[in-house]
Amino acid sequence: MHNVGLTYQTDKQMVTALENINLQIEEGSFVCVLGPSGCGKTTLLRIIAGFHQATNGEVLLDNEPISPKPDEHRGVVFQQQMLYPWLNIEKNVEFGLKMRNVPPIERRRIVDHYLEMVGLLQFKKSKSYELSGGMKQRASIARVLANDPRIVLMDEPFGALDAMTKEQMQDNIRNIWRETNKTIFFITHDVEEALLLGTHIIVLSSRPGRIIKELHSELPYDIEEGRSRMYRSEKDFVIKREEIINLISS
Ligand SMILES: Nc1ncnc2c1ncn2[C@@H]1O[C@H](COP(=O)(O)OP(=O)(O)OP(=O)(O)O)[C@@H](O)[C@H]1O
């Protein structure tokens, strides 16, 4: 992504949401994006997803301009899950595969594989309204993964969950990332979440969003399931957390 900017044009005004974004997303990395409210995080995700086109600069995938339309190569998980309420979980996860005419036996194998990965195999016949918030998010993640995207884009996926569920979901997505080696682009307001998940952490300035800090971390490769809490009090972790909080609030 070279010198990317986006200015929204409304009836009344022009709003420059992003300016001069230079970013290289390595394959297999877990990119976490932090920044003050309204700094353009979602806008950046929407550009990568193909929902918006940058008004400046270029976005490349394998050295080619990225397709301006959303496709199955870029799977999006939103804060509020977007499952079809009239379909059960299995059929929700299967949806994209069916649309692409994947044969039924193969579909079933893929659906079961990802439902197992997110721990929902025994709930595959349930409707989404029968699941908790965390389970719905896990179903959404399985649905995106079933399409085998090049990149998984997540917009504050755990923002609406309680603290305990959030911690379990963080363990779950970290395991999935390590198991699948997928590239993940993850927006969050939660500095600790970014430090516990991200191999590449990006901090944006207030609007117009520019990258003011980039940080590389090996921590997500090391954290054992259920053990993330102990890292929060480590000296290096606390120093990084405070530095980022100061940057965001200054
Ligand atoms: N469709 C739009 N038309 C005009 N302005 C928009 C549009 N979408 C977003 N904006 C403006 O662009 C700026 C960036 O918005 P964006 O949603 O990308 O920020 P954000 O960092 O994701 O915010 P938050 O953390 O609060 O979710 C904001 O000032 C917002 O009001």
PDBQT file of the ligand as one rigid body, heavy atoms in Angstrom, charges set to zero:
ROOT
HETATM    1  N1  LIG A 301     -19.363   7.097   4.259  1.00  0.00    +0.000 N 
HETATM    2  C1  LIG A 301     -18.803   8.162   4.853  1.00  0.00    +0.000 A 
HETATM    3  N2  LIG A 301     -19.050   9.422   4.420  1.00  0.00    +0.000 NA
HETATM    4  C2  LIG A 301     -18.467  10.485   4.988  1.00  0.00    +0.000 A 
HETATM    5  N3  LIG A 301     -17.613  10.416   6.035  1.00  0.00    +0.000 NA
HETATM    6  C3  LIG A 301     -17.339   9.204   6.524  1.00  0.00    +0.000 A 
HETATM    7  C4  LIG A 301     -17.920   8.005   5.967  1.00  0.00    +0.000 A 
HETATM    8  N4  LIG A 301     -17.454   6.940   6.663  1.00  0.00    +0.000 NA
HETATM    9  C5  LIG A 301     -16.629   7.435   7.610  1.00  0.00    +0.000 A 
HETATM   10  N5  LIG A 301     -16.564   8.794   7.518  1.00  0.00    +0.000 N 
HETATM   11  C6  LIG A 301     -15.740   9.669   8.357  1.00  0.00    +0.000 C 
HETATM   12  O1  LIG A 301     -14.376   9.294   8.170  1.00  0.00    +0.000 OA
HETATM   13  C7  LIG A 301     -13.680   9.319   9.402  1.00  0.00    +0.000 C 
HETATM   14  C8  LIG A 301     -13.066   7.948   9.665  1.00  0.00    +0.000 C 
HETATM   15  O2  LIG A 301     -14.103   7.026   9.918  1.00  0.00    +0.000 OA
HETATM   16  P1  LIG A 301     -13.806   5.489  10.276  1.00  0.00    +0.000 P 
HETATM   17  O3  LIG A 301     -15.111   4.836  10.510  1.00  0.00    +0.000 OA
HETATM   18  O4  LIG A 301     -12.920   4.920   9.245  1.00  0.00    +0.000 OA
HETATM   19  O5  LIG A 301     -13.004   5.659  11.646  1.00  0.00    +0.000 OA
HETATM   20  P2  LIG A 301     -12.653   4.572  12.773  1.00  0.00    +0.000 P 
HETATM   21  O6  LIG A 301     -11.247   4.853  13.182  1.00  0.00    +0.000 OA
HETATM   22  O7  LIG A 301     -12.970   3.219  12.292  1.00  0.00    +0.000 OA
HETATM   23  O8  LIG A 301     -13.651   4.992  13.927  1.00  0.00    +0.000 OA
HETATM   24  P3  LIG A 301     -14.169   4.168  15.217  1.00  0.00    +0.000 P 
HETATM   25  O9  LIG A 301     -12.919   3.745  15.938  1.00  0.00    +0.000 OA
HETATM   26  O10 LIG A 301     -14.949   5.172  15.989  1.00  0.00    +0.000 OA
HETATM   27  O11 LIG A 301     -14.973   3.026  14.698  1.00  0.00    +0.000 OA
HETATM   28  C9  LIG A 301     -14.680   9.754  10.463  1.00  0.00    +0.000 C 
HETATM   29  O12 LIG A 301     -14.514  11.131  10.697  1.00  0.00    +0.000 OA
HETATM   30  C10 LIG A 301     -16.020   9.463   9.828  1.00  0.00    +0.000 C 
HETATM   31  O13 LIG A 301     -16.986  10.388  10.280  1.00  0.00    +0.000 OA
ENDROOT
TORSDOF 0
